[in-house]
Amino acid sequence: MTYQIRPATQADQPALTAMVRAAGLNPFSLHWPRFRVAEDAGQVVGVAQIKPHGDGSRELASLAVAPDRQGEGIGGALIQHLLGQPEGQSPLFLMCAHPLESYYTRFGFRRVERTEMPPYFRRMTRVAAVFIAIAALFGEQHRIIVMRHDLFPC
């Protein structure tokens, strides 16, 4: 099957919100003008955004692909598309579960330690630690990491 990547429109807002929520991702700050969508035959099959934060950092966020379309390279195509956008400043960050580290490494991201994180990500890793501790009480093991991409010009 084929798909095209394009900027989201206001009409895409319900689909991108539903897709992000269904993927169990952060449902906040889902403003359609920041999103790119992968569309096939009029259906949104993947979404992603670059989200700006108050400290000046930017985040690759809200990457989600329809479950029946996973494994087709749609997520990777969205990442490559966003990495190729000329706007913005270096670097680009993301937060992900530890098992996804190798996936994002393929695109040039590298894990960063707390000392390299902008203030937003230091705060968010503290918040995430609380939820991870609660999940551990129920036998779920999670580890969140922050990664950085430096390909953008300063």
C-alpha positions as CSV (number, residue, x, y, z in Angstrom):
1,M,0.0,0.0,0.0
2,T,1.1,3.6,-0.5
3,Y,0.7,6.6,1.6
4,Q,1.7,10.2,1.4
5,I,3.1,12.5,4.2
6,R,1.6,15.9,4.4
7,P,1.0,18.7,7.0
8,A,-2.0,18.1,9.1
9,T,-5.2,20.2,8.7
10,Q,-7.8,21.1,11.2
11,A,-10.0,18.3,9.8
12,D,-7.3,15.8,10.9
13,Q,-7.5,16.9,14.6
14,P,-10.0,14.2,15.7
15,A,-8.0,11.4,13.9
16,L,-4.7,12.5,15.3
17,T,-6.0,12.9,18.8
18,A,-7.7,9.4,18.7
19,M,-4.5,7.8,17.2
20,V,-2.2,9.3,19.9
21,R,-4.6,8.3,22.7
22,A,-5.0,4.8,21.3
23,A,-1.2,4.4,21.3
24,G,-1.1,5.4,25.0
25,L,1.0,8.5,24.4
26,N,0.8,11.9,26.1
27,P,-2.6,13.3,25.1
28,F,-1.6,16.9,25.9
29,S,-0.5,19.6,23.4
30,L,-1.9,17.9,20.3
31,H,-2.2,21.0,18.2
32,W,-2.8,20.1,14.5
33,P,-0.6,22.8,13.0
34,R,2.5,21.1,14.4
35,F,1.7,17.7,13.0
36,R,2.5,15.8,9.9
37,V,0.2,12.9,8.9
38,A,0.7,9.9,6.8
39,E,-2.5,9.4,4.7
40,D,-3.6,6.5,2.5
41,A,-6.8,6.6,0.5
42,G,-8.1,9.5,2.6
43,Q,-7.4,7.8,5.9
44,V,-4.8,9.0,8.4
45,V,-2.6,6.0,9.1
46,G,0.2,7.7,11.0
47,V,1.0,11.0,12.9
48,A,3.9,12.8,14.5
49,Q,4.8,16.3,15.6
50,I,7.7,18.5,16.7
51,K,6.5,20.1,19.9
52,P,8.2,23.3,21.2
53,H,8.7,23.7,24.9
54,G,9.0,26.9,27.0
55,D,12.7,26.4,27.6
56,G,13.4,26.6,23.9
57,S,13.8,22.8,23.4
58,R,11.9,20.9,20.8
59,E,10.6,17.4,21.0
60,L,9.8,14.7,18.4
61,A,6.5,13.6,19.9
62,S,3.2,11.9,19.4
63,L,4.5,9.4,16.9
64,A,1.8,6.9,16.3
65,V,0.8,4.5,13.5
66,A,-2.4,2.7,13.0
67,P,-2.0,-0.9,14.5
68,D,-2.9,-2.6,11.2
69,R,-0.3,-0.5,9.4
70,Q,2.7,-1.0,11.7
71,G,5.7,-2.6,10.2
72,E,5.3,-0.8,6.9
73,G,7.8,1.9,7.5
74,I,5.3,4.7,8.1
75,G,6.7,5.7,11.5
76,G,10.2,5.9,10.0
77,A,9.0,7.9,7.1
78,L,7.3,10.4,9.4
79,I,10.6,10.7,11.4
80,Q,12.7,11.2,8.3
81,H,10.2,13.8,7.0
82,L,10.3,15.8,10.3
83,L,14.1,15.6,10.5
84,G,14.2,17.1,7.0
85,Q,12.2,20.2,7.9
86,P,14.3,23.3,7.6
87,E,12.7,25.2,10.5
88,G,13.9,25.0,14.0
89,Q,17.0,24.9,16.0
90,S,19.4,22.2,17.0
91,P,19.0,19.8,18.8
92,L,15.8,17.8,18.7
93,F,14.9,15.6,21.7
94,L,12.5,12.8,22.4
95,M,11.4,10.6,25.3
96,C,10.8,6.9,24.9
97,A,10.6,3.6,26.6
98,H,14.1,2.0,26.9
99,P,13.3,-0.8,24.5
100,L,12.8,1.7,21.7
101,E,16.3,3.1,21.9
102,S,17.7,1.0,19.0
103,Y,14.7,2.1,16.8
104,Y,15.5,5.8,17.3
105,T,19.3,5.3,17.1
106,R,18.7,4.3,13.4
107,F,17.7,7.8,12.7
108,G,20.6,9.5,14.4
109,F,19.3,9.9,17.9
110,R,21.5,9.2,20.9
111,R,20.6,8.7,24.5
112,V,21.6,11.6,26.8
113,E,22.3,11.8,30.5
114,R,20.5,14.1,32.8
115,T,23.2,16.7,32.6
116,E,22.7,17.1,28.9
117,M,18.9,17.5,29.1
118,P,17.1,20.9,28.8
119,P,15.1,21.9,31.9
120,Y,11.8,20.6,30.4
121,F,13.2,17.1,30.0
122,R,14.8,17.0,33.5
123,R,11.4,17.9,34.9
124,M,9.5,15.4,32.8
125,T,11.9,12.6,33.8
126,R,11.2,13.3,37.5
127,V,7.5,13.2,36.8
128,A,7.8,10.0,34.8
129,A,9.8,8.4,37.7
130,V,6.7,8.8,39.9
131,F,4.5,6.9,37.4
132,I,7.2,4.3,36.8
133,A,7.4,3.7,40.6
134,I,3.6,3.3,40.8
135,A,3.6,0.9,37.8
136,A,6.3,-1.2,39.5
137,L,3.9,-1.8,42.4
138,F,1.7,-3.6,39.9
139,G,4.6,-5.6,38.4
140,E,5.2,-3.5,35.3
141,Q,8.8,-2.6,34.6
142,H,9.3,0.6,32.6
143,R,12.3,2.8,32.0
144,I,12.1,6.1,30.1
145,I,15.1,7.6,28.4
146,V,15.7,10.9,26.7
147,M,17.4,11.0,23.3
148,R,18.9,13.8,21.2
149,H,19.4,14.4,17.5
150,D,22.0,17.0,16.5
151,L,21.6,17.1,12.7
152,F,19.9,20.5,12.6
153,P,22.0,23.6,11.9
154,C,22.3,26.0,14.8
